[in-house]
Amino acid sequence: MFRAAGWISPVVLVDGTVTGVWAHERSGGRVEVTVSPWRPLTAVHKRQLGGDADRLGSFLGVPATVSYEASPAA
């Protein structure tokens, strides 16, 4: 997804629909994944995103954690 000033952001897909963006930052031997959803996510979706973050951490060779920015009201 292209954003202002030419930034490219990775997206969150839920059932084939873009529902937010995410970013990651390595710090202190961990990777922190921050998800910015555009709508509320269910517990199932958050569990799936946690699994995705774990796979990213495994690829990078560090443990991963996930945090969520507040989504707009439904």
Stockholm file with secondary structure:
# STOCKHOLM 1.0

chainA/1-74         MFRAAGWISPVVLVDGTVTGVWAHERSGGRVEVTVSPWRPLTAVHKRQLGGDADRLGSFLGVPATVSYEASPAA
#=GR chainA/1-74 SS CBCGGGCBCCEEEETTEEEEEEEEEEETTEEEEEEEESSCCCHHHHHHHHHHHHHHHHHHTSCEEEEECCCCCC
#=GC SS_cons        CBCGGGCBCCEEEETTEEEEEEEEEEETTEEEEEEEESSCCCHHHHHHHHHHHHHHHHHHTSCEEEEECCCCCC
//
